[in-house]
Amino acid sequence: MRKRLLDSLRPRTSWLSLIGIVVFFFLPEIVAYFWGDRIERYFIHLAASETDEKLRKIYEMMEDFGEVSYLNVVLGLVFVGWFFYERGKSPED
């Protein structure tokens, strides 16, 4: 009974979940790697030309979007490994 309940709660692996991992973990880092300097310059320009202090602080915080986050890359690799580990398991396991 308990094993059947745990199996019903386990998420099903599909190729759509792999696409989601790539889109949410790897694609932003690829964009930040190639266009990070442009993103940072854009938000620096917005912060410099903004008169509202709250918006200026928001723009200054958004400058970090131009930096590559290695934590996201590592988490993405962990999730991809978990995806293929779960795909390789038989339904009886």
C-alpha positions in Angstrom: 0.0 0.0 0.0 2.7 2.5 1.0 4.9 1.6 -2.0 2.0 2.1 -4.4 1.3 5.5 -2.8 4.9 6.5 -3.2 4.9 5.3 -6.8 1.7 7.4 -7.5 3.4 10.5 -6.1 6.6 10.1 -8.1 6.7 12.5 -11.1 6.7 10.8 -14.5 9.7 11.5 -16.6 9.0 12.8 -20.1 11.0 14.5 -22.7 9.1 17.6 -22.0 10.6 17.7 -18.5 14.1 17.5 -20.1 13.2 20.5 -22.3 12.0 22.4 -19.2 15.3 21.7 -17.5 17.2 23.0 -20.5 15.0 26.1 -20.8 15.1 27.1 -17.2 18.6 26.2 -16.2 20.9 26.2 -19.3 19.3 28.7 -21.7 19.6 31.8 -19.4 23.2 30.9 -18.7 24.0 30.6 -22.4 22.4 34.1 -23.0 24.3 35.5 -20.0 27.6 34.1 -21.4 27.2 35.5 -24.9 25.3 38.8 -24.2 26.0 39.4 -20.5 28.0 42.6 -21.1 25.2 44.1 -23.2 22.6 43.2 -20.5 24.8 44.8 -17.8 25.4 47.9 -19.9 21.6 48.2 -20.6 20.7 48.2 -16.9 23.5 50.5 -16.0 22.2 53.0 -18.6 18.6 52.6 -17.2 19.8 53.1 -13.7 21.8 56.2 -14.6 18.9 57.8 -16.4 16.2 57.0 -13.9 15.0 59.7 -11.5 12.9 57.4 -9.2 15.1 56.0 -6.4 13.2 52.7 -6.2 13.4 52.0 -9.9 17.1 52.9 -9.9 17.8 50.3 -7.1 15.8 47.7 -9.1 17.8 48.3 -12.2 21.0 48.1 -10.2 19.9 44.7 -8.9 19.0 43.5 -12.4 22.6 44.1 -13.6 23.3 40.7 -12.1 21.3 39.0 -14.9 24.4 39.5 -17.1 26.5 37.3 -15.0 26.8 33.5 -15.5 25.5 31.6 -12.4 27.5 28.4 -12.0 25.0 27.3 -9.4 22.3 27.1 -12.1 24.6 25.1 -14.4 25.4 22.6 -11.6 21.7 22.3 -10.6 20.8 21.8 -14.2 23.4 19.0 -14.6 22.1 17.3 -11.4 18.5 17.5 -12.7 19.6 16.1 -16.1 21.4 13.2 -14.4 18.4 12.6 -12.2 16.2 12.6 -15.4 18.2 9.9 -17.1 18.5 7.9 -13.9 14.8 7.8 -13.5 14.3 7.1 -17.3 16.6 4.1 -16.9 14.7 2.5 -14.0 12.2 -0.1 -14.8 8.6 0.4 -13.5 9.0 -2.5 -11.1 11.9 -0.8 -9.2 
